[in-house]
Amino acid sequence: MSASLPVLALTVLGVLMSVLGLFAAGNIGVVAVGLVAIFGAGLLEVAGRSRS
């Protein structure tokens, strides 16, 4: 199971934003953006698999 570089980057970015938004900034908006990035990475992975 290999992920493409954009999917991996979006996932890492989303996790970092979620954790930092929850614990460091205390801002739920940053957490939401991080979760949307993770969700977008999942959609990108599914779209990439259905094309090939």
Summary of the structure (lengths in Angstrom):
residues: 52
radius of gyration: 12.3
end to end distance: 14.1
largest distance: 40.7
contacts: 144
relative contact order: 0.21
helix: 87%
strand: 0%
